[in-house]
Amino acid sequence: MMIRVKYTDNSYDMVCPELLDHLLELGSVAEFQRRDGWVTSSSYAVRGSEKKDYFGVERREKHSLEYDM
């Protein structure tokens, strides 16, 4: 699936998702198009760019390697 982008120099292109992520990290893209419209890159958080520790309550099921016999 190709994604339509508008670069900071106002030119347009179609890129693959992996390249879009890279271009967003570089700051080369001004906007990109989603199904519901255009997204301004400055308002879009790049996936995986900020890894933050979670300090909330752990709600996932804990698995143990020990088995009851």
N, CA, C and O atoms as a GROMACS GRO file, in nm:
protein
  276
    1MET      N    1   0.084  -0.117   0.000
    1MET     CA    2   0.000   0.000   0.000
    1MET      C    3   0.089   0.125   0.000
    1MET      O    4   0.176   0.139   0.086
    2MET      N    5   0.069   0.211  -0.094
    2MET     CA    6   0.146   0.335  -0.103
    2MET      C    7   0.068   0.448  -0.036
    2MET      O    8  -0.055   0.450  -0.036
    3ILE      N    9   0.142   0.542   0.021
    3ILE     CA   10   0.082   0.654   0.093
    3ILE      C   11   0.124   0.784   0.026
    3ILE      O   12   0.241   0.805  -0.004
    4ARG      N   13   0.026   0.870   0.002
    4ARG     CA   14   0.053   1.000  -0.060
    4ARG      C   15   0.110   1.095   0.044
    4ARG      O   16   0.055   1.108   0.154
    5VAL      N   17   0.222   1.161   0.011
    5VAL     CA   18   0.286   1.255   0.103
    5VAL      C   19   0.306   1.390   0.035
    5VAL      O   20   0.318   1.400  -0.087
    6LYS      N   21   0.310   1.493   0.118
    6LYS     CA   22   0.345   1.628   0.074
    6LYS      C   23   0.472   1.664   0.150
    6LYS      O   24   0.472   1.670   0.273
    7TYR      N   25   0.579   1.688   0.075
    7TYR     CA   26   0.706   1.723   0.136
    7TYR      C   27   0.706   1.867   0.183
    7TYR      O   28   0.617   1.945   0.149
    8THR      N   29   0.807   1.903   0.262
    8THR     CA   30   0.819   2.039   0.313
    8THR      C   31   0.844   2.141   0.203
    8THR      O   32   0.824   2.260   0.224
    9ASP      N   33   0.889   2.094   0.083
    9ASP     CA   34   0.908   2.185  -0.030
    9ASP      C   35   0.782   2.196  -0.117
    9ASP      O   36   0.786   2.250  -0.228
   10ASN      N   37   0.669   2.144  -0.066
   10ASN     CA   38   0.537   2.147  -0.132
   10ASN      C   39   0.525   2.054  -0.252
   10ASN      O   40   0.430   2.067  -0.328
   11SER      N   41   0.618   1.962  -0.272
   11SER     CA   42   0.604   1.861  -0.378
   11SER      C   43   0.532   1.739  -0.319
   11SER      O   44   0.530   1.719  -0.198
   12TYR      N   45   0.474   1.658  -0.406
   12TYR     CA   46   0.397   1.540  -0.365
   12TYR      C   47   0.464   1.414  -0.417
   12TYR      O   48   0.538   1.417  -0.516
   13ASP      N   49   0.436   1.302  -0.348
   13ASP     CA   50   0.493   1.174  -0.387
   13ASP      C   51   0.409   1.063  -0.325
   13ASP      O   52   0.323   1.088  -0.241
   14MET      N   53   0.434   0.940  -0.370
   14MET     CA   54   0.374   0.821  -0.312
   14MET      C   55   0.488   0.738  -0.256
   14MET      O   56   0.585   0.710  -0.326
   15VAL      N   57   0.477   0.697  -0.128
   15VAL     CA   58   0.584   0.621  -0.063
   15VAL      C   59   0.525   0.501   0.011
   15VAL      O   60   0.406   0.499   0.043
   16CYS      N   61   0.610   0.402   0.038
   16CYS     CA   62   0.568   0.286   0.117
   16CYS      C   63   0.569   0.325   0.265
   16CYS      O   64   0.637   0.421   0.303
   17PRO      N   65   0.495   0.253   0.351
   17PRO     CA   66   0.488   0.290   0.493
   17PRO      C   67   0.623   0.296   0.563
   17PRO      O   68   0.644   0.382   0.648
   18GLU      N   69   0.714   0.205   0.530
   18GLU     CA   70   0.845   0.207   0.595
   18GLU      C   71   0.922   0.334   0.562
   18GLU      O   72   0.988   0.392   0.649
   19LEU      N   73   0.914   0.377   0.437
   19LEU     CA   74   0.981   0.501   0.398
   19LEU      C   75   0.914   0.622   0.462
   19LEU      O   76   0.982   0.718   0.500
   20LEU      N   77   0.782   0.618   0.475
   20LEU     CA   78   0.711   0.728   0.541
   20LEU      C   79   0.762   0.745   0.683
   20LEU      O   80   0.790   0.857   0.726
   21ASP      N   81   0.775   0.636   0.758
   21ASP     CA   82   0.826   0.646   0.895
   21ASP      C   83   0.963   0.712   0.898
   21ASP      O   84   0.990   0.798   0.982
   22HIS      N   85   1.049   0.672   0.806
   22HIS     CA   86   1.184   0.730   0.798
   22HIS      C   87   1.179   0.879   0.763
   22HIS      O   88   1.248   0.960   0.824
   23LEU      N   89   1.097   0.914   0.665
   23LEU     CA   90   1.085   1.055   0.624
   23LEU      C   91   1.027   1.142   0.736
   23LEU      O   92   1.066   1.257   0.751
   24LEU      N   93   0.935   1.086   0.813
   24LEU     CA   94   0.879   1.160   0.927
   24LEU      C   95   0.987   1.185   1.032
   24LEU      O   96   0.994   1.293   1.091
   25GLU      N   97   1.070   1.085   1.057
   25GLU     CA   98   1.179   1.101   1.153
   25GLU      C   99   1.277   1.210   1.108
   25GLU      O  100   1.330   1.284   1.190
   26LEU      N  101   1.300   1.219   0.977
   26LEU     CA  102   1.391   1.320   0.922
   26LEU      C  103   1.330   1.459   0.917
   26LEU      O  104   1.402   1.558   0.904
   27GLY      N  105   1.197   1.467   0.927
   27GLY     CA  106   1.129   1.596   0.917
   27GLY      C  107   1.110   1.643   0.774
   27GLY      O  108   1.091   1.762   0.750
   28SER      N  109   1.114   1.549   0.678
   28SER     CA  110   1.102   1.584   0.537
   28SER      C  111   0.959   1.597   0.488
   28SER      O  112   0.935   1.654   0.382
   29VAL      N  113   0.863   1.544   0.565
   29VAL     CA  114   0.723   1.539   0.523
   29VAL      C  115   0.644   1.644   0.600
   29VAL      O  116   0.650   1.650   0.722
   30ALA      N  117   0.569   1.726   0.526
   30ALA     CA  118   0.481   1.824   0.589
   30ALA      C  119   0.346   1.762   0.625
   30ALA      O  120   0.292   1.788   0.732
   31GLU      N  121   0.292   1.678   0.533
   31GLU     CA  122   0.162   1.614   0.553
   31GLU      C  123   0.163   1.479   0.483
   31GLU      O  124   0.239   1.456   0.389
   32PHE      N  125   0.076   1.389   0.530
   32PHE     CA  126   0.053   1.264   0.458
   32PHE      C  127  -0.095   1.231   0.466
   32PHE      O  128  -0.165   1.275   0.556
   33GLN      N  129  -0.140   1.152   0.370
   33GLN     CA  130  -0.283   1.128   0.356
   33GLN      C  131  -0.322   0.993   0.415
   33GLN      O  132  -0.258   0.891   0.391
   34ARG      N  133  -0.431   0.996   0.493
   34ARG     CA  134  -0.495   0.876   0.545
   34ARG      C  135  -0.631   0.864   0.480
   34ARG      O  136  -0.673   0.952   0.405
   35ARG      N  137  -0.700   0.755   0.509
   35ARG     CA  138  -0.834   0.738   0.452
   35ARG      C  139  -0.928   0.851   0.489
   35ARG      O  140  -1.013   0.891   0.409
   36ASP      N  141  -0.914   0.902   0.611
   36ASP     CA  142  -1.003   1.006   0.658
   36ASP      C  143  -0.952   1.148   0.634
   36ASP      O  144  -1.012   1.244   0.683
   37GLY      N  145  -0.844   1.163   0.558
   37GLY     CA  146  -0.795   1.296   0.524
   37GLY      C  147  -0.646   1.312   0.546
   37GLY      O  148  -0.575   1.216   0.575
   38TRP      N  149  -0.600   1.435   0.533
   38TRP     CA  150  -0.458   1.467   0.546
   38TRP      C  151  -0.421   1.486   0.692
   38TRP      O  152  -0.499   1.541   0.770
   39VAL      N  153  -0.301   1.441   0.728
   39VAL     CA  154  -0.248   1.454   0.863
   39VAL      C  155  -0.123   1.540   0.856
   39VAL      O  156  -0.034   1.515   0.776
   40THR      N  157  -0.118   1.643   0.941
   40THR     CA  158   0.001   1.727   0.950
   40THR      C  159   0.106   1.652   1.031
   40THR      O  160   0.078   1.607   1.142
   41SER      N  161   0.224   1.639   0.976
   41SER     CA  162   0.327   1.559   1.042
   41SER      C  163   0.364   1.614   1.180
   41SER      O  164   0.404   1.537   1.267
   42SER      N  165   0.352   1.743   1.201
   42SER     CA  166   0.386   1.800   1.332
   42SER      C  167   0.287   1.758   1.439
   42SER      O  168   0.320   1.762   1.558
   43SER      N  169   0.166   1.717   1.400
   43SER     CA  170   0.066   1.673   1.498
   43SER      C  171   0.060   1.522   1.512
   43SER      O  172  -0.022   1.470   1.587
   44TYR      N  173   0.147   1.452   1.440
   44TYR     CA  174   0.146   1.306   1.439
   44TYR      C  175   0.266   1.253   1.514
   44TYR      O  176   0.380   1.286   1.481
   45ALA      N  177   0.242   1.171   1.615
   45ALA     CA  178   0.351   1.108   1.688
   45ALA      C  179   0.402   0.989   1.608
   45ALA      O  180   0.324   0.900   1.572
   46VAL      N  181   0.529   0.987   1.582
   46VAL     CA  182   0.587   0.877   1.506
   46VAL      C  183   0.589   0.753   1.593
   46VAL      O  184   0.635   0.757   1.707
   47ARG      N  185   0.538   0.644   1.539
   47ARG     CA  186   0.532   0.519   1.613
   47ARG      C  187   0.671   0.475   1.653
   47ARG      O  188   0.764   0.471   1.573
   48GLY      N  189   0.683   0.442   1.782
   48GLY     CA  190   0.809   0.387   1.831
   48GLY      C  191   0.920   0.487   1.849
   48GLY      O  192   1.031   0.450   1.888
   49SER      N  193   0.894   0.614   1.823
   49SER     CA  194   1.002   0.711   1.834
   49SER      C  195   1.033   0.747   1.977
   49SER      O  196   1.146   0.787   2.008
   50GLU      N  197   0.937   0.734   2.066
   50GLU     CA  198   0.960   0.764   2.207
   50GLU      C  199   0.918   0.644   2.289
   50GLU      O  200   0.799   0.616   2.305
   51LYS      N  201   1.015   0.574   2.342
   51LYS     CA  202   0.987   0.462   2.429
   51LYS      C  203   0.978   0.514   2.571
   51LYS      O  204   1.075   0.569   2.623
   52LYS      N  205   0.863   0.497   2.633
   52LYS     CA  206   0.844   0.544   2.770
   52LYS      C  207   0.813   0.425   2.859
   52LYS      O  208   0.743   0.332   2.818
   53ASP      N  209   0.866   0.429   2.979
   53ASP     CA  210   0.835   0.326   3.076
   53ASP      C  211   0.693   0.345   3.127
   53ASP      O  212   0.646   0.458   3.143
   54TYR      N  213   0.627   0.235   3.152
   54TYR     CA  214   0.491   0.240   3.204
   54TYR      C  215   0.497   0.222   3.355
   54TYR      O  216   0.555   0.125   3.403
   55PHE      N  217   0.438   0.315   3.430
   55PHE     CA  218   0.443   0.311   3.575
   55PHE      C  219   0.307   0.282   3.637
   55PHE      O  220   0.291   0.295   3.758
   56GLY      N  221   0.209   0.243   3.556
   56GLY     CA  222   0.076   0.211   3.608
   56GLY      C  223   0.069   0.070   3.662
   56GLY      O  224   0.169  -0.002   3.668
   57VAL      N  225  -0.050   0.032   3.701
   57VAL     CA  226  -0.075  -0.101   3.756
   57VAL      C  227  -0.070  -0.204   3.643
   57VAL      O  228  -0.130  -0.183   3.537
   58GLU      N  229   0.001  -0.313   3.665
   58GLU     CA  230   0.010  -0.421   3.566
   58GLU      C  231  -0.121  -0.499   3.568
   58GLU      O  232  -0.159  -0.556   3.671
   59ARG      N  233  -0.190  -0.503   3.454
   59ARG     CA  234  -0.320  -0.570   3.448
   59ARG      C  235  -0.316  -0.695   3.362
   59ARG      O  236  -0.415  -0.769   3.356
   60ARG      N  237  -0.206  -0.719   3.296
   60ARG     CA  238  -0.196  -0.838   3.213
   60ARG      C  239  -0.180  -0.961   3.302
   60ARG      O  240  -0.124  -0.953   3.411
   61GLU      N  241  -0.228  -1.073   3.252
   61GLU     CA  242  -0.216  -1.199   3.326
   61GLU      C  243  -0.070  -1.239   3.335
   61GLU      O  244   0.003  -1.235   3.236
   62LYS      N  245  -0.029  -1.277   3.454
   62LYS     CA  246   0.108  -1.322   3.473
   62LYS      C  247   0.114  -1.472   3.447
   62LYS      O  248   0.032  -1.548   3.499
   63HIS      N  249   0.210  -1.513   3.367
   63HIS     CA  250   0.227  -1.654   3.338
   63HIS      C  251   0.346  -1.707   3.416
   63HIS      O  252   0.449  -1.640   3.430
   64SER      N  253   0.329  -1.826   3.465
   64SER     CA  254   0.436  -1.889   3.541
   64SER      C  255   0.486  -2.011   3.465
   64SER      O  256   0.409  -2.079   3.398
   65LEU      N  257   0.614  -2.037   3.476
   65LEU     CA  258   0.670  -2.155   3.413
   65LEU      C  259   0.651  -2.278   3.501
   65LEU      O  260   0.674  -2.390   3.457
   66GLU      N  261   0.608  -2.256   3.625
   66GLU     CA  262   0.585  -2.369   3.715
   66GLU      C  263   0.443  -2.421   3.693
   66GLU      O  264   0.349  -2.343   3.676
   67TYR      N  265   0.429  -2.552   3.695
   67TYR     CA  266   0.300  -2.616   3.676
   67TYR      C  267   0.261  -2.689   3.803
   67TYR      O  268   0.345  -2.753   3.868
   68ASP      N  269   0.135  -2.680   3.839
   68ASP     CA  270   0.084  -2.756   3.953
   68ASP      C  271   0.065  -2.900   3.912
   68ASP      O  272   0.004  -2.927   3.809
   69MET      N  273   0.116  -2.994   3.993
   69MET     CA  274   0.097  -3.136   3.962
   69MET      C  275   0.032  -3.205   4.076
   69MET      O  276   0.008  -3.326   4.069
   0.00000   0.00000   0.00000
